[in-house]
């Protein structure tokens, strides 16, 4: 007992301080690494998949595939351009010149979770009337 309460009491206090400080440091490091592992550090795959979806819709528009407004034809073209590890759905709305909804089609099954979305506006002509179209697409990993 004289060892703890005697002349080496300062050493015991310093040892306790070191133990408490190292425990706090380890706890802070554990929480920080756990937080970083849960958060998404790199958004690069998501950005590239969204750019890919935008490029696919641009190709469909350039090749006048979207002008056909044929669900099966558009769906087959989308699936032929899409990589195997991604899934993509698209809803195309047609509006008249008064901005009233004329028609709507759904390409592929709608993606409900873990997706990125974008929009593509384009104009088609039926006889001499302009028809305004809005393609809203979603892309995600399978």
Helices and strands as residue ranges (DSSP letters): H 2-5, H 9-38, H 44-62, G 66-68, H 71-81, E 86-95, E 101-107, E 116-126, E 129-141
